Amino acid sequence: MAKTTEDLRRFYDSELAPDLNVLEEARKKIAGKLVLIGALIALVFAVSSVLYYTFTVNNDVRFYLFAIFGSVALWLFVLKALTRNYVSDFKSKIIHRIVGFIAANLNYEKENYVSQVDFINCGIFRKKPDRYKGDDRVTGTIDSTGLEFSEIHAEYVTRDSKGRTNYHTIFKGLFFIADFNKSFSGKTFILPDATEWLLGEFGSMLQSLNKGRGELIKLEDPEFEKLFVVYGDDQVEARYILSTSLMKRIVDFKNKSNKVLHISFVGSKIFIAISYSKDLFEPRIFQTLLDFKPVLEYYEDLELAIGIVEDLNLNLRIWSKR
C-alpha cells in the first residue's frame, strides 16, 4: 500500500527526528565555520584588490577576475572538505531510511551509481561520456519488477584553440532502469518534442530527417505527440510497445514530474532519464534540518523514481520474454 504524507510525518517524528537533531548540531557548527572562512576570504580579496589598485599604475582587469574566481574556488574547496563527512552521515542515517520506508526490499548505496555501460547501451544520448559520475544508487524489486536508479552526471569534453579543456553536460539527473518483461528485437526511443510544436509541418520534416535513431514513428495520440517524438528500427514493435494505455501513462508521468524525459526500450528493459539541475539527496548546509519540508522533498524525489513501476504499470505481465 502506498505511503501517505501523514505516514511520512509519523515516520519523521518517531524514527528520523532523533538523528536529525544530532545532525542539526553538526550542521550549525559547519555553517558557522563556512561563514567565518567566507568572511576571511572576502577580506583577503578586498585588501588585495585595494592594494593592487593603489600601487599599480596600469590596472589589469584580469587580476580582479583571477582573484574572484580564485576566491570562489577556494571557498567551494573548503565547503566540500568541511561537509564531506556530514553529507555521508546524512545519507546513511536519513536517505537510507527513507528508501526503506518507501519499500523495505530496496537497497540503497550512497556512493554507487548506474554503470556507464548501461548508460551508453540505452542509446538515448548520442555522445559517449568522457567524464561520468553519480551516487545514490537504489536497486531492488517492486512486486515482480526489478529496478535500478541513481543520480548521474555525464559529460563530454572539448578543447579550444589554446588546448584548454571544457566539459559539457550530456545528462544530469535521475537515470532509471526497469525490467519490461519482454525481449525487444529492435530499439525504440521516446524523446522530448519541441520542433513540431514550434515549427509545425517544417518541424515534422526535421524529425523525419533524424535517421540516426531509426525511422520516425507517428502515433495516433495527439497529446502524446505534442510532448514526444518517437524513433525506432521496428515500426510494428514500437507500436506494439506503445499501447494506448502506456502512452497515456507516460503523458501522465510527464505531467506529474514536470521534468524533461528521455525513454528507450532496449533488450528487455525500459530506460528513463529524468533531467534535474539540482543534486537531489544532498542536505542544505545553510537550511535547518528540523523542518519537515526538506524531508518531504527527499521523499517525493525518491517516490517519483520508485513509483515509475506503478505509474507505467510495469508489473502487468502482458508479455513474456522470448
C-alpha positions in Angstrom: 0.0 0.0 0.0 1.3 3.4 -1.0 2.5 5.6 1.8 0.8 9.0 2.5 2.2 12.3 3.7 0.7 11.5 7.1 2.6 8.2 7.2 5.8 10.1 6.4 5.1 12.6 9.1 4.7 9.9 11.7 7.9 8.2 10.5 9.7 11.6 10.6 8.6 12.2 14.2 9.2 8.7 15.5 12.3 7.5 13.6 14.1 10.4 11.9 13.8 13.2 14.4 16.4 11.9 16.9 19.1 11.6 14.3 18.1 14.9 12.7 18.6 16.6 16.0 22.2 15.3 16.2 22.9 16.2 12.6 21.4 19.7 13.1 24.0 20.4 15.7 26.8 19.3 13.3 25.2 21.4 10.5 25.2 24.6 12.7 28.9 24.1 13.5 29.9 23.6 9.9 27.7 26.5 8.7 29.4 28.8 11.3 32.9 27.8 10.1 31.9 28.4 6.5 30.6 31.8 7.3 33.8 32.7 9.1 36.1 31.3 6.4 34.0 33.0 3.7 34.3 36.4 5.5 38.1 35.9 5.7 38.4 35.0 2.0 36.3 38.1 1.2 38.5 40.3 3.4 41.7 39.0 1.7 40.1 39.6 -1.7 39.1 43.2 -0.7 42.5 44.1 0.8 44.5 42.6 -2.1 42.3 44.4 -4.6 42.7 47.8 -2.9 46.5 47.3 -2.7 46.7 46.3 -6.3 44.6 49.3 -7.4 46.6 51.7 -5.2 50.1 50.6 -6.1 49.7 49.5 -9.7 49.9 52.1 -12.5 48.1 50.1 -15.2 45.4 48.1 -13.6 44.7 44.8 -15.3 41.1 43.6 -15.1 42.4 40.0 -15.3 43.8 40.4 -11.8 40.3 41.0 -10.4 38.8 38.2 -12.4 41.5 35.8 -11.3 41.0 37.0 -7.7 37.3 36.5 -7.9 37.5 33.0 -9.4 40.2 32.1 -7.0 38.2 33.2 -4.0 35.1 31.3 -5.2 37.2 28.1 -6.0 38.8 28.3 -2.5 35.5 28.7 -0.8 34.0 25.7 -2.7 37.0 23.6 -1.9 36.6 24.4 1.8 32.8 23.8 1.6 33.4 20.3 0.2 36.1 19.5 2.7 34.1 20.5 5.7 30.8 18.9 4.6 32.1 15.6 3.3 31.6 13.6 6.5 28.4 15.4 7.3 26.8 14.6 3.9 27.9 10.9 4.3 26.3 10.7 7.7 23.1 12.3 6.5 22.7 9.9 3.6 23.4 6.9 5.8 21.0 7.9 8.6 18.3 9.7 6.7 18.2 8.9 2.9 18.8 5.2 3.5 15.9 5.0 5.9 13.5 7.0 3.7 14.2 4.5 0.9 13.4 1.7 3.4 10.3 3.5 4.5 9.0 3.6 0.9 9.8 -0.1 0.2 11.5 -2.5 2.6 13.1 -4.7 -0.1 15.0 -1.9 -1.8 18.8 -1.4 -1.3 20.4 2.0 -1.1 24.1 2.7 -1.8 25.1 6.3 -1.2 28.4 6.1 -3.2 27.4 3.8 -6.0 25.6 4.5 -9.3 24.2 3.1 -12.5 27.1 1.8 -14.7 28.4 3.7 -17.6 27.9 0.6 -19.8 24.1 0.7 -19.1 24.0 4.4 -19.7 25.7 4.0 -23.1 23.7 0.9 -24.1 20.4 2.6 -23.5 21.1 4.5 -26.7 19.2 7.7 -25.6 22.2 10.0 -25.8 24.3 10.1 -28.9 27.6 11.4 -27.3 29.7 9.0 -25.3 30.7 10.4 -21.9 34.3 11.5 -21.3 33.5 12.0 -17.6 30.9 10.0 -15.8 30.0 10.1 -12.1 27.0 9.6 -9.8 25.7 8.5 -6.4 22.6 7.4 -4.5 22.0 4.1 -6.3 18.8 2.3 -5.4 18.2 -1.4 -6.5 15.6 -4.0 -5.8 12.2 -5.1 -6.8 8.7 -3.6 -6.6 6.4 -6.6 -6.7 7.9 -8.7 -9.6 9.7 -5.8 -11.4 13.4 -5.3 -10.9 14.6 -1.7 -10.9 17.7 0.3 -10.5 18.3 4.1 -10.5 20.7 6.7 -9.3 21.8 10.2 -9.9 24.1 10.6 -12.9 26.2 13.4 -14.3 27.6 12.5 -17.8 29.8 15.0 -19.7 31.8 15.2 -22.9 35.0 17.2 -23.4 36.1 19.7 -26.0 39.4 21.6 -26.3 39.7 25.1 -27.6 42.4 26.5 -29.8 44.7 27.1 -26.8 44.3 23.5 -25.7 42.1 24.3 -22.7 39.7 21.6 -21.7 36.0 22.3 -21.4 33.3 19.9 -20.1 29.7 19.9 -21.3 26.8 18.2 -19.8 25.2 15.3 -21.7 22.8 14.4 -18.9 22.3 15.4 -15.3 19.5 13.9 -13.2 18.0 10.6 -12.3 18.7 7.6 -14.5 16.2 4.8 -14.1 16.2 1.2 -15.4 13.5 -1.4 -15.0 12.7 -4.9 -16.4 10.0 -4.6 -19.1 9.5 -8.4 -19.2 9.9 -8.6 -23.0 13.0 -9.1 -25.1 12.8 -6.5 -27.9 14.2 -7.3 -31.3 14.6 -3.6 -32.1 15.2 -0.4 -30.2 12.5 2.3 -29.6 13.3 5.8 -28.4 10.9 8.4 -26.9 12.4 11.9 -26.9 11.2 15.3 -25.9 9.5 17.0 -28.9 9.8 20.8 -29.3 10.2 21.0 -33.1 6.7 20.1 -34.2 5.1 22.4 -31.6 7.3 25.3 -32.6 7.6 24.7 -36.4 4.5 22.8 -37.4 4.9 20.9 -40.7 8.5 22.0 -41.1 9.2 20.5 -37.6 7.8 17.2 -38.7 10.1 17.3 -41.7 13.1 17.9 -39.5 12.0 15.0 -37.3 11.9 12.6 -40.3 15.5 13.6 -41.2 16.8 12.2 -37.9 17.9 8.8 -39.2 20.5 8.0 -36.6 17.8 6.5 -34.2 15.8 4.7 -36.9 12.6 5.6 -38.5 10.2 8.3 -37.3 7.2 6.6 -35.9 3.9 8.5 -36.0 1.3 7.5 -33.4 -2.4 8.2 -33.0 -2.3 10.1 -29.7 -2.3 13.9 -30.2 -1.4 14.6 -26.6 1.5 12.2 -26.6 2.7 13.6 -30.0 2.7 17.1 -28.6 5.1 16.1 -25.9 7.3 13.4 -27.5 8.8 12.2 -30.8 9.3 8.5 -31.3 12.0 6.8 -33.3 12.7 3.1 -33.8 14.1 0.4 -36.1 10.9 -1.7 -36.0 7.6 0.1 -36.7 5.4 -2.8 -35.7 7.2 -3.5 -32.4 7.3 0.2 -31.4 3.5 0.4 -31.9 3.1 -2.9 -30.0 5.1 -1.5 -27.1 3.4 1.9 -27.1 -0.1 0.9 -26.5 -2.8 3.5 -25.9 -2.7 2.9 -22.2 1.1 3.1 -21.9 1.2 6.4 -23.9 -1.4 7.8 -21.6 0.6 6.7 -18.6 3.8 8.3 -20.0 1.9 11.6 -20.6 0.5 11.4 -17.0 4.0 10.7 -15.6 5.5 13.6 -17.6 2.8 16.0 -16.3 3.3 14.7 -12.8 7.1 15.0 -12.8 7.2 18.2 -14.8 10.6 17.2 -15.9 12.3 16.6 -19.3 12.1 12.9 -20.0 14.0 10.6 -22.4 12.9 7.0 -22.7 14.2 3.9 -24.5 13.2 0.3 -24.8 16.3 -1.8 -25.4 16.9 -5.5 -24.8 14.3 -6.4 -22.2 14.4 -3.1 -20.3 13.0 0.3 -20.2 15.4 3.2 -19.6 14.2 6.6 -18.4 16.4 9.7 -18.0 14.7 12.4 -15.8 16.6 15.7 -16.0 17.3 17.6 -12.8 19.5 20.7 -12.4 20.0 20.2 -8.6 21.7 17.5 -6.6 18.7 15.6 -5.3 19.6 14.0 -2.0 22.2 16.4 -0.6 21.4 18.2 2.7 21.4 22.0 2.6 24.1 23.3 4.8 22.5 26.7 5.4 19.0 25.3 6.0 17.8 23.7 9.2 17.2 20.0 9.2 14.5 20.4 11.9 11.8 21.1 9.3 9.5 18.5 7.7 9.5 20.2 4.2 13.1 19.2 3.1 12.4 15.6 4.2 9.2 15.7 2.2 11.2 16.8 -0.8 13.7 14.0 -0.5 10.8 11.5 -0.1 8.9 12.9 -3.2 12.1 12.7 -5.4 12.7 9.1 -4.4 9.0 8.2 -4.6 8.9 9.7 -8.1 11.5 7.3 -9.3 10.3 4.2 -7.4 6.7 5.0 -8.4 7.5 4.7 -12.1 6.8 0.9 -11.8 3.3 1.6 -10.7 2.8 4.8 -12.8 3.7 2.9 -16.0 2.0 -0.3 -14.8 5.3 -2.3 -15.3 4.0 -5.1 -13.1 1.3 -6.0 -15.6 2.8 -9.1 -17.3 1.1 -8.9 -20.6 4.2 -10.3 -22.4 6.7 -13.0 -21.7 10.3 -12.8 -22.6 11.4 -14.8 -25.6 
